[in-house]
Every structure is written in structure tokens, then in C-alpha cells.
Amino acid sequence: MFGQIDLNAIVDVAIFIVVVIAIYLLTGLRVIYQYERGVKFTFGSFKAVYAPGLRYVFPAFQSLKKVDLRVNTLDIPRQEVITKDNVSCQINAVIFYKVVEAEKAVIEISNYGYAINQLAQSSLRNVVGTAELDTVLARRDELGESIRKFVDEFTMAWGIHVLSVELKDVELAEDMKRSMAAQAEAERDRRARITLAEGEAMAADRLLEAARTIEKSPAALQLRLFQTMVRIGEENNSVIVLPVPMEILNLFGRQTKD
């Protein structure tokens, strides 16, 4: 009887040990997706970077840190910047980056998203502060590329590559908006006056050429007169002003004196 009890106890203990081992082994399974990489540590020391697939680590002895390799977006909060020509404006932007070396992204920096955000804010203020307002408004792509290069120099040491920095909104004070609108209106008015003057100069040249052509053939003046009368008649006017050449008036004057 005691032998039977001991055997049952041993079987129970064996089953318990098997279940514990099975649970221990199952908890070590890790699935790494295609867009991830797994950074493996053994007793706190870096060992390897795992590719996508089913991987195994020994719990309590090893750990696996997954790193997302997809492109990430990060909004840069609105920054108040004074441009080179002493104009105050507020600018926000968005930054696109991705992890290219999972090992460095885990070991070299604790929170690379926060670090990139802070670095991008200071870079935005520095780059925009060295440019005039007209450059900020007209050349956003060039300023964004300058910020990208500046940030990328730091992040490459963390295994992160900055793909692009896009300036989204440039907000100005209301008085500055009114000043810019007045400047733009004055510029458009200047261009309109120049265009009108150029048109009048071209028209004067054409009229001079036409006058010289008509001068060579008096009949051309009569044809032009008839064309004008036809146009007036098409508009159903009750009054027709008919120009009379001075030669005809002089002729009538002589006949009256005679």
C-alpha cells in the first residue's frame, strides 16, 4: 500500500514537472514579423539580430527586443521662429524616418522617437532663423532638406535614417499678412501699368505703320471709312457721324466764293 502511494506521488510529481517544463518552453517562443527585427540578449549581453520568423529564447536567461523597420512619421510641434529679416512666424513640420540598424536603435539610445523630436525642433529653429521670410515661404523644400541633413547626421549613429522633413504651415501675424497683401497688390498694379504702357507703345507702332500705308494710297482711307460705316450700321444706331476729308470742304468753299 505504501509502495502504491509512493508511486502515485512520483507520477504526480513527474506530470507536474513535465507541465512546468512545457510551459517554460512554450513561453520562450517568439514570432518576428516581416517588418521587424529581433535583438537578442543573453544575461544582458547582446548576442544577435534575428530575422523574421519563429524564434526561441530561454526565459529568465535571454530576452528579445523587437524593432519596427517600417517608415515612421513624427509631428514637430509648432515652433515660434524669428527669421533673418526679423519677422516672427510659427512653423510646424513632419519628419519621416526609419530604423536601418536594429542593434544600434536598441543599444545606443533609449527612446529614439523622443530624441528625434527634440533634435528636429532645434534644427527647425536654427535653419529657419538663418533664412529670410521670402525664402521660407517660397523654398520650403530646400529648408526641409537642410533640416533633414542636419538631423540625419546625428541619427545615423543611432541606426536611424531620416527620409524627409516637410514644412507644413507657416503662420504669420495679422499685421504682417496685411503688409504682404498690400505689397502683393502694389506689385500687381505695377505690372499692370507696365503691361498697359507696353501695349500702348506697340499699338502706336502699328498705327504709325497703318498711317504710312494709307498715305501711299488715298483709296485705302475711303475703304476704311466704308468699313467703319458698316460696323456702325450693324449696331442699329440712329446717328451716324461721317468724317469728311478736308479737301472736299476746301472744294465747297471755293465754289461758294465763286
Summary of the structure (lengths in Angstrom):
residues: 258
radius of gyration: 43.1
end to end distance: 170.7
largest distance: 170.7
contacts: 640
relative contact order: 0.08
helix: 57%
strand: 25%
